[in-house]
């Protein structure tokens, strides 16, 4: 995740990494987001991404009404 994000950033892309959807084993998991932050690459959670996409409570309700059975991981409440 880190290497791909850094390469895209160097290529001039605006990169945002969903940190709770990316994983590296052991201590590498904590180092990756630190390296990204040091290069100005944004990170956010899946929940933050969801709310950025729907923007309003009304849109969130519409999403839930039209997607009755979204696969939501245990412990996540959108």
N, C-alpha and C positions, 0 to 999 in steps of 0.2 A: 504494500500500500504506500509506504513512504517514498520508495524510489519512483514509482509511477507518478505520484503527485508532484514530486520535485521536478521530474522531467517535463511534465505538462506545464508546470509553473515557469520553467526556463524557456519553454516554447511560446510563452506569451499568453497562456490560457489562465483564466480566473479559476482557481481550484478551491473546492471546499470538500473536506473529508468528513463523512459521517463516522465519528470515532467509535460509537458503540456498535457499528456494523462492520468494523475492520478489526482484525485480530492478528497478532503475532505472538509466538510462544514466549513465555518467561518475561524477563526484563525488557526484551525488545518491544513489547507492547507499550510500555511507558515511554521508552526512548523515541519511538516514532512520532507521536504527537508533539513532543518537545522539539524535535528537529523541524517539524512542519511549522510550528509557531515561530521558531527562530528565523525562518525564511519568509514569514509573512503569509503563510498559507492558513486559511481559516479552518477550524474544526467545529462541528456541532453535533448534537445528538439526533437520533431518528425522530424523537418527539419534536425537537426544534424545527427540523426539516418539514415535518408534517404541518406544523402551524405556519411556517413561512409560506408553504404552498397554498393553504386554504385561506389565509389572511384574516378571515373574520369568523366569529362564532356561527353566523348564519351559513357560511360556506361549509363549516365543519359539520353542522347538523345536516345539510344537504348531502354531503359526502356519506355520512353514516346512514342516511335514509336510502341512498341509492346503492350502497355497498353493504348489504346486510351481514355478510360473513367474511369480513377481511381477516386474513391470518395475522393475528397480533400475538407476538411472543408472550409467554407467561411473565407477569410482573410489569408489563408495559400497558399503560392506559393512555389512549389518545383522546 
